[in-house]
Amino acid sequence: MTASALHAIKARFKSVTTMNDKPQSEMQAQLQAQFKAALQRELSQSTQAPSRETLMRAAASACRELLSQRWAATQAADAQRGEQAPVRRVHYLSMEFLMGRALGNAIAALGLDETLREAFAAQGQALPDVLEREHDAALGNGGLGRLAACFLDSFAELGLPSFGYGLRYEYGMFAQAIQDGRQVEAPDDWLALGNAWEVPRPELRYPVGFGGRVVAEADGSRHWQPAEQLLAQAVDFIVPAHHSERVSTLRQWQASAAKPIDFNAFCRGDYAAAAQHRVAAQAINWVLYPDDSTDAGRELRLKQEALLVSASLQDLIARHLREFGTLHNLGKRNAIHLNDTHPALAPAELMRLLLDQHGLQWDEAWAITRDAVSYTNHTLMPEALEKWPLQMIEALLPRHLEIIFEINQRFMDELRQRFPGDEALMSRVSLIEEDGGYGSGGERRVRMAHLAIVASHRVNGVAALHSELMVQTIFADYARIWPERFHNVTNGVTPRRWLQQCNPQLAAVLDRHIGQGWRQDLSELAKLKGLAKDAAVVQQFLGVKRANKERLAALIRRELGVAVNPDSLFDVQIKRIHEYKRQLLNILHVIARYQAIVANPQANWTPRTVVIAGKAASAYFMAKLIIQLAHDVGRVVNSDPRVGDKLKLVFLPNYGVSLAETIIPAADLSEQISTAGTEASGTGNMKFAMNGALTIGTWDGANIEMAEAMGVENMFVFGLRTDAVARIKALGYDPRLHVEENKQLQAVIDAIATGQFSAGDTARYRPLVDKLLGSDPYMLMADFADYVATQARVDALYQDQAAWGERAVLNVAGMGWFSADRTIAEYVERVWSVKSLG
Ligand code: 26V
């Protein structure tokens, strides 16, 4: 995908919209008027000065009013696209949208930052302080959810006719607090003060059933009679473009009971019984499950997935019928995209709707489904691939199970023809796992990834290496059956939020030297290449970084009471806590450095501040232990007078989008140190590099493409590569050999094992130490020596600030490819265009 192809795609979409830009002065006047009216509503009769919360809510509802005019115009334009439109309307189904705050983005998109700054100033408040009062919409776990949010921004920006579809969780990702160095979880009550952005759509509601049975009609057709009926109601969230008046939609479903209260129970005085079914319906919207939660609630999770899928597809069909009056062209006019397997019931539900409710025949319904559906895989971890117990699906969704069986039967028949006698292949690729082996309790399960692949015309991974490994490992059989189905689309992030808004000072420097076009076409960053040796430009980069570091240092002091030196190297690792991401390797390096400083305090140390942030899934014991170790090590290191500001380790609690927006612009060094072959892509890596941090990273995920884009000499690459990882594992990996031959590593492990960071408690970290010395599945021991040596190279370069600054400029210059706009343009070309259907 070249930059000119991207332009062509933008131009093509824009030509189908008929909106005229209003003069900016008119917009300003409108915002002022709406803001005044909203503020009056918020304040009611009160004569007190409005609080920051009040100002934030009033501003949000004013922006919402302005944007809803654009929203209506966008919808009207899209509805008139007709038969010949070059792109299909995209329906992006995702259980997660990690939107973060919306007000700053909205005013940037409307170009009304200054108008609002003045309006707040008139009330005695500063813009950033008011923006900070907005609660993050944290409806996602991590990378997958934030990617979906970046995509919505690009949908709007590129003018792509589209809907994001999700669930309106009442409590998002849990709030993380730290008590005695340990993570404690609390509900994230993000709607407590209301949400001015939501547009409830009471007229858009669809029935969703669960349980019951399937009845056969005399004509041979089959119908589902659910035992329980719910209603899913739409609540819309508007996402503005920044360089046009397009607005895209995130439609989130809210479940409620279809029936009123049980009147008999009510009259008996049994209020709990009278409302039981209402509570059960609402429970669907209570929480976002952490992706790897293993405990009960799985049934509720399945209901969530089914509700998302059913309501979204009914909405799609209703719209399609309104626009075209027939279902025969549904697959040619609509793309249904599965963000991982979570919405993988979609093909089964679409088949059910087409067959049972609209009377289509199997073959046509299946052709439509295959044309419409596509699937992105986001992880190779086998334990993260969803499999639902057959019994659970049968109990909740009996008709869907029948359809899944039928899909499987036909698929198996096709295979029998193409690969006669290959029973092993058939059992490997079957949608049904007959015996899940260890841990499955011998029950039969539906493999959701297989359903997603069989029902899709396109399947993609999220970075080049990941897409390669995907077809070599977990989906190798499928790649043999349908090689043309598998593609790569490397992730990207929106430069509006992750550069323009989070780093306004760097944005201003870029504007000065390369113009403002990078906001719309990130490949313009390449113009910086020729400026990397310009001392003035480098100085400006370093100056901006220094200012951002001061801001972060102030936050660290406020949150943790730890004073860190803004002139030290800020070394940052922020992401979900997972063993494969190897936060533990980072901590081992901190311990090694601590020991070396204590042994030789006079050496020429490059002062470092190591920042870690991230949440551990509540049931993930090892991840929680890693958080605790970070705190224990931090406490010892930070209070040791021999160390001073040569080394600090801080853990910032409650990581989320907004915290990332403050931390990333302040980072000198970005830690992307997953075991090669485990991180599908990473997107934080892109955000850091775009903001002028250098990366220390393994040859994994999108790190590889970033290194290639910016020049591998501009990244600190270390560690085993995927081929070596596989070779060593095949030969029999023994982590102890690495420990035995490395005195430094021995001392580090000993310090943890003997309780040096846990007040003599040798039991606390035994599970971690045992795992490192036992199987060490993520090969920390094998990569330790190279990691530490590479950190020494980092130190050396940092001492030469001019050389470091030059590299920082080159990192930014190389990031033009990693815009979500480019990613979406590629999806359009390869996955969502009419052309991709062949
Ligand atoms: C879940 C689990 C659960 C069990 C333990 C191992 C494991 C590993 C990963 C996951 C997350 C699966 C989905 C996900 O969030 N993937 C992330 O998607 C991002 C966007 O494509 C990508 O940048 C990240 O590399 C990928 O981890």
Boltz pocket constraint, residues with backbone or C-beta under 6 A from the ligand:
constraints:
  - pocket:
      binder: B
      contacts: [[A, 142], [A, 143], [A, 144], [A, 145], [A, 147], [A, 291], [A, 292], [A, 340], [A, 377], [A, 378], [A, 379], [A, 381], [A, 383], [A, 384], [A, 462], [A, 491], [A, 678], [A, 679], [A, 680], [A, 681], [A, 682], [A, 683], [A, 701]]
      max_distance: 6.0
